Amino acid sequence: MAHIETFADVILPLYVAGTFTYRVPDNYVNQVKTGMRVLVPFGRRKIYSGIILHLHHSPPSGFQIRDIRSVIDSIPIVNTFQLDFWKWIMDYYLCSPGEVMKASIPAGLKMESETFYSLKKIPGKDTHLEKEETKVITVLENKNVLSLKELKKQIRLKELQKWLDMLIARGILATEERIREKYRPKTETFVGINDVYLQRGTLDKLFSSFNRAPKQYNLLQSFLNIMNKTSDEITEVKKQDLQNIQGYSESAFQALTRKNILTVQKKEITRLPDTISPISALNPLTSVQQSAFDEIKKIFQDKKVALLHGITSSGKTEIYFHLIKEQIRNGRQVLYLLPEIVLTAQIVRRLKAVFGSLVGIYHSRYSDAERVETYLNLLGISSGSPIQIILGARSAIFLPFNNLGLIIV
């Protein structure tokens, strides 16, 4: 039986037309899906992370096919809804897939290799070197391995790349491509207590064994006090909270962990701002607002778009909130677009007062790591509370919604 090969058309974050086809190695065939990130070679040395647009069994002709290096994701980070949207953008605006990808995905989810340089051999005394080449060799003798960016800081040469290429051609320099992941989840150390000591009577025996270890006794007592104050359901506390207590002893802490009394675990935590629980009910609509609300719902039965006209402070936002509540009740998502970032603060306060942790924010004043976490939250692979309402500027339209019920512009 003939072996059927699988190929992937991959979008790369480059301003070039079309996609690039790579062979999927057999060990990845059952793993790859449309919308996943994969690492692929490009050109002589570069490696990029790209998005699989299409999987098929038709080998391209006219050039040598190269293999996917590795699969980054366990689930697609670009869903089919987004890919259909990307295709529409490419067609309507006559732009390349790479341009759409660069605009759509936070920088932290895009990876590309960086070239590092090192000495392959030290040239002999009889080797003729230009002064520029000598500068490069001297720096690398002291630093061992440097990236191009680091070399540029060390050596002020207008045509540095030319001299590096000449040294490579002469066999004096070696290069290596390294992938640097831009986004790293934020982690925090949590401390718990061994379940054995939560049984009746075991703690008393444990405390009586600390006659000659008062610091361990005091630290364990402090841990239990913090745990009890937090919640009846909480069985672990942040190590930082323990370290902040008066008289904290690291040696006592290490002793308690060595004895397997306290347990230590690193957990992924969200960078997103703390959210507040809903603290206020929606205001009832006035008769005029109710009339507008009913008319919008009636329009939605036949059309996808309704225009609400009203002067500033006429009460339009309250109507939006009632429309949002209906979507949330039905388990759907909402995108609330604002024209300027400066307008978000007041709306954020009002939204969070009613919808609490369901509200997420996405705009350029957030760090890239925070934007990545909002993106991952909507995919359902984040440590934070699930977000159903996104408040953002234009870039928020590219987020991975999967059940979008309402867009407010």
C-alpha positions in Angstrom: 0.0 0.0 0.0 1.4 3.4 -1.0 2.4 5.8 1.7 0.2 8.9 1.6 2.1 12.1 2.7 0.5 15.0 4.4 1.3 18.6 3.5 0.5 21.9 5.2 0.0 25.3 3.6 1.4 27.7 6.2 1.0 31.4 6.7 4.2 33.1 7.7 4.4 36.6 9.3 6.0 38.1 6.2 4.9 40.6 3.6 4.9 38.1 0.8 2.0 36.8 -1.3 0.4 33.5 -0.6 1.3 30.6 1.8 4.2 28.2 1.9 3.8 24.5 1.7 5.7 22.1 4.0 5.7 18.3 4.5 4.2 17.1 7.7 6.5 14.4 9.2 4.8 11.2 10.0 5.2 11.7 13.8 3.2 14.9 13.6 0.4 13.8 11.2 -2.1 12.8 14.0 -1.2 16.0 15.9 -1.5 18.8 13.4 -4.7 20.8 12.9 -5.7 23.9 10.9 -5.0 27.0 13.0 -2.1 25.6 15.0 1.4 27.2 15.1 4.3 25.2 13.7 8.0 26.0 13.4 9.2 25.9 9.9 12.5 26.7 8.1 12.6 29.7 5.7 15.4 30.8 3.4 18.9 29.6 4.2 18.9 30.0 8.0 15.7 31.5 9.4 13.0 29.7 11.4 9.5 31.1 11.9 6.4 30.1 13.6 3.5 30.0 11.1 -0.2 29.2 11.2 -1.5 26.2 9.3 -4.2 27.4 6.9 -4.8 24.1 5.1 -3.9 20.4 5.3 -3.9 18.2 2.2 -2.2 15.4 0.3 -1.2 17.1 -2.9 2.6 17.5 -3.2 3.6 20.8 -4.8 5.8 20.6 -7.9 8.7 22.7 -9.1 10.7 23.0 -5.9 12.1 20.9 -3.1 9.7 20.5 -0.2 10.9 21.0 3.3 9.6 19.5 6.6 7.8 21.2 9.5 10.4 21.3 12.3 7.9 21.0 15.2 4.3 21.7 16.3 4.0 24.4 19.0 0.4 24.1 20.1 -1.8 21.3 21.6 -5.0 23.1 20.3 -5.4 25.6 17.4 -4.8 29.2 18.5 -6.6 30.5 15.4 -10.1 29.1 15.1 -12.1 28.5 11.8 -14.2 31.6 12.4 -11.0 33.7 12.5 -9.5 32.0 9.4 -12.7 32.7 7.4 -12.4 36.4 8.6 -8.7 36.5 7.6 -9.6 35.2 4.1 -12.2 37.9 3.7 -9.7 40.6 4.7 -7.1 39.3 2.2 -9.7 39.4 -0.5 -11.4 42.7 0.3 -8.2 44.7 1.1 -5.9 42.9 -1.4 -3.3 42.1 1.3 -1.1 39.1 2.0 -1.8 36.4 4.5 1.3 37.4 6.4 0.1 41.0 6.9 -3.2 39.8 8.3 -1.4 37.4 10.6 0.9 40.1 11.9 -2.1 42.4 12.6 -4.2 39.6 14.2 -2.0 37.8 16.7 -0.2 39.4 19.7 3.5 39.6 19.2 4.1 37.2 22.1 2.6 34.4 20.1 4.8 35.0 17.0 8.2 33.4 17.1 11.2 33.7 14.8 14.8 32.6 15.1 17.6 34.8 16.0 21.1 34.3 14.6 23.9 33.8 17.1 27.6 34.1 16.1 30.7 32.3 17.6 34.3 31.7 16.7 34.7 28.4 14.8 38.5 28.8 14.8 41.0 31.4 15.9 42.9 32.6 12.8 46.6 32.1 12.7 49.1 34.9 12.9 49.8 34.7 9.2 46.1 35.2 8.3 45.5 38.6 6.8 42.5 40.3 8.6 40.9 43.7 7.9 40.6 45.9 11.0 36.8 45.4 11.0 37.3 41.6 11.0 39.7 41.9 13.9 37.1 43.9 15.9 34.5 41.1 15.4 37.0 38.4 16.4 38.2 40.3 19.5 34.6 40.8 20.8 33.7 37.1 20.2 36.9 35.9 21.9 35.7 37.7 25.1 32.0 37.0 24.9 31.9 33.5 23.2 28.4 33.7 21.6 26.5 36.8 20.7 23.4 37.6 18.7 23.5 40.1 15.8 21.7 42.6 18.0 24.3 42.2 20.8 27.2 42.5 18.3 25.7 45.7 16.9 25.9 47.2 20.4 29.5 46.1 20.9 30.8 47.0 17.4 29.9 50.2 15.7 30.2 49.3 12.1 28.0 50.5 9.3 28.4 47.2 7.3 28.7 44.8 10.1 26.7 42.1 8.3 29.1 42.2 5.4 32.1 41.5 7.6 30.3 38.7 9.5 29.4 37.1 6.2 33.1 37.3 5.0 34.3 35.7 8.2 31.7 32.9 7.8 32.8 32.3 4.2 36.4 32.0 5.4 35.4 29.4 8.0 36.3 31.6 11.0 32.8 32.2 12.3 30.0 29.7 13.0 26.3 30.6 13.2 23.4 29.1 15.1 19.7 29.8 14.9 17.9 30.0 18.2 14.2 30.3 18.8 13.3 32.7 21.6 9.7 32.4 22.9 8.5 35.9 23.6 5.6 35.0 25.9 6.2 33.2 29.2 3.3 32.5 31.6 3.6 34.2 34.9 4.0 31.8 37.8 3.8 32.1 41.6 4.9 29.8 44.4 2.1 28.4 46.6 2.6 26.6 49.9 0.2 23.9 51.2 0.2 21.4 54.0 0.5 17.6 53.7 -3.0 16.1 53.8 -1.8 13.7 56.5 -1.7 16.7 59.0 -5.2 17.7 58.2 -6.6 14.6 60.0 -7.9 15.0 63.5 -5.3 15.0 66.2 -2.3 14.9 63.9 -1.5 18.6 64.1 -1.4 18.5 67.9 1.2 15.7 67.8 3.1 17.6 65.2 3.2 20.8 67.2 4.4 18.9 70.3 7.3 17.6 68.3 8.7 21.2 67.8 10.1 21.6 71.4 13.5 22.3 70.1 12.5 24.1 66.9 10.5 27.2 67.9 11.0 28.9 64.4 9.4 25.9 62.7 6.6 26.0 65.2 6.0 29.7 64.7 6.1 29.5 60.9 3.7 26.6 60.8 1.3 28.4 63.1 1.6 31.5 60.9 0.8 29.4 57.8 -2.3 28.0 59.4 -3.5 31.4 60.6 -3.2 32.8 57.0 -4.9 29.8 55.6 -7.8 30.0 58.0 -8.3 33.7 57.5 -8.4 33.4 53.7 -11.2 30.8 53.3 -12.5 27.5 54.7 -12.0 26.0 51.3 -8.4 27.3 50.7 -5.7 24.8 51.6 -2.7 26.7 50.3 -1.3 30.2 50.5 1.2 32.3 48.5 4.8 32.0 49.7 5.0 35.7 49.4 2.3 36.1 52.1 4.4 33.8 54.4 7.6 35.8 53.7 5.8 39.0 54.6 5.0 37.9 58.2 7.2 39.2 61.0 9.9 36.7 62.0 9.8 34.7 58.8 12.7 32.3 58.6 13.8 30.8 55.3 15.8 28.0 57.1 12.7 27.0 59.1 10.6 27.0 55.8 13.2 24.8 54.1 13.2 22.4 57.1 9.4 22.1 57.0 9.5 21.3 53.3 12.3 18.7 53.8 10.2 17.0 56.4 7.3 17.0 53.9 5.1 18.9 56.3 4.7 21.9 53.9 4.4 21.3 50.2 5.6 23.8 47.5 4.1 24.1 44.0 4.6 26.7 41.3 1.3 27.6 39.6 0.5 29.7 36.5 -1.3 32.9 37.4 -2.9 35.6 35.3 -1.3 39.0 34.7 -4.7 40.5 34.0 -6.0 43.1 36.5 -8.0 41.9 39.4 -11.7 42.0 38.7 -14.5 42.8 41.0 -17.6 40.8 41.5 -20.9 42.3 40.3 -21.9 44.9 42.8 -24.9 46.6 41.2 -28.0 45.6 39.3 -28.8 47.1 35.9 -30.8 50.3 36.1 -34.4 49.9 34.8 -34.9 51.4 31.3 -37.0 54.5 30.9 -40.0 54.3 28.6 -37.9 56.0 25.8 -35.0 53.6 26.3 -37.3 50.6 26.5 -38.9 51.6 23.2 -35.4 51.9 21.6 -34.4 48.5 23.1 -37.5 46.8 21.8 -37.0 48.3 18.3 -33.4 47.1 18.2 -34.4 43.6 19.0 -37.1 43.7 16.3 -34.6 44.9 13.7 -32.3 42.0 14.7 -34.9 39.5 13.7 -34.5 40.5 10.1 -31.2 42.3 9.9 -27.7 42.1 11.4 -27.2 45.8 12.0 -29.1 48.4 13.9 -28.2 52.1 14.2 -29.0 53.8 17.5 -29.0 57.6 17.3 -28.9 59.7 20.4 -27.0 62.8 21.7 -24.3 62.6 24.4 -25.7 61.5 27.9 -29.0 60.5 26.4 -28.9 57.0 27.9 -27.6 54.9 25.0 -25.1 53.0 27.2 -27.8 51.7 29.5 -29.5 50.2 26.4 -26.2 48.5 25.5 -25.9 47.0 29.0 -29.3 45.5 28.7 -28.5 44.0 25.3 -25.2 42.7 26.7 -27.0 41.0 29.6 -29.3 39.1 27.2 -26.3 37.8 25.3 -24.5 36.7 28.5 -27.7 35.0 29.7 -27.6 33.0 26.4 -24.0 32.0 26.9 -22.7 34.2 24.1 -19.8 36.7 23.8 -19.9 40.5 23.3 -17.4 42.8 21.6 -17.7 46.5 22.7 -15.6 48.7 20.4 -14.5 52.2 21.4 -12.8 54.6 19.0 -10.2 55.8 21.5 -8.4 54.1 24.4 -8.9 57.2 26.6 -12.6 56.5 26.6 -12.3 53.1 28.1 -11.7 53.9 31.8 -15.2 55.1 32.6 -16.9 52.3 30.6 -14.7 49.7 32.2 -15.8 50.9 35.7 -19.4 50.7 34.7 -19.1 47.4 32.9 -17.2 45.7 35.8 -19.7 47.1 38.3 -22.4 45.1 36.6 -20.6 42.1 34.9 -17.5 41.7 37.1 -14.9 39.2 36.0 -16.7 38.5 32.7 -15.2 41.8 31.4 -11.8 41.8 29.6 -9.9 44.7 28.0 -7.8 44.6 24.9 -5.8 47.6 23.6 -2.3 48.8 23.0 -1.7 50.3 26.4 -1.8 46.8 27.8 1.5 44.9 27.8 2.0 42.3 25.1 1.9 39.6 27.8 -1.5 40.8 29.1 -2.8 40.8 25.5 -1.6 37.3 25.0 -3.4 36.2 28.2 -6.6 37.9 27.1 -6.3 36.1 23.7 -5.6 32.7 25.4 -8.5 33.3 27.9 -10.9 33.5 24.9 -9.5 30.2 23.6 -10.2 28.6 27.0 -6.5 27.9 27.9 -5.8 30.6 30.4 -5.6 30.5 34.2 -7.9 33.5 34.6 -11.7 33.6 35.0 -13.5 33.1 31.6 -14.1 36.4 29.8 -17.3 36.9 27.8 -17.2 40.7 27.2 -14.3 42.3 25.5 -13.9 46.1 25.6 -11.3 47.3 23.2 -10.1 49.4 20.3 -10.0 48.2 16.7 -7.4 45.4 17.2 -10.0 43.6 19.4 -11.8 42.5 16.2 -9.0 39.9 15.7 -9.5 38.1 19.0 -10.5 34.4 18.8 -14.2 34.7 19.5 -16.1 31.4 19.1 -19.7 32.4 20.0 -20.0 36.1 19.3 -23.5 37.3 19.8 -23.3 41.1 19.8 -20.9 43.8 18.5 -21.3 47.4 19.8 -19.4 50.0 17.8 
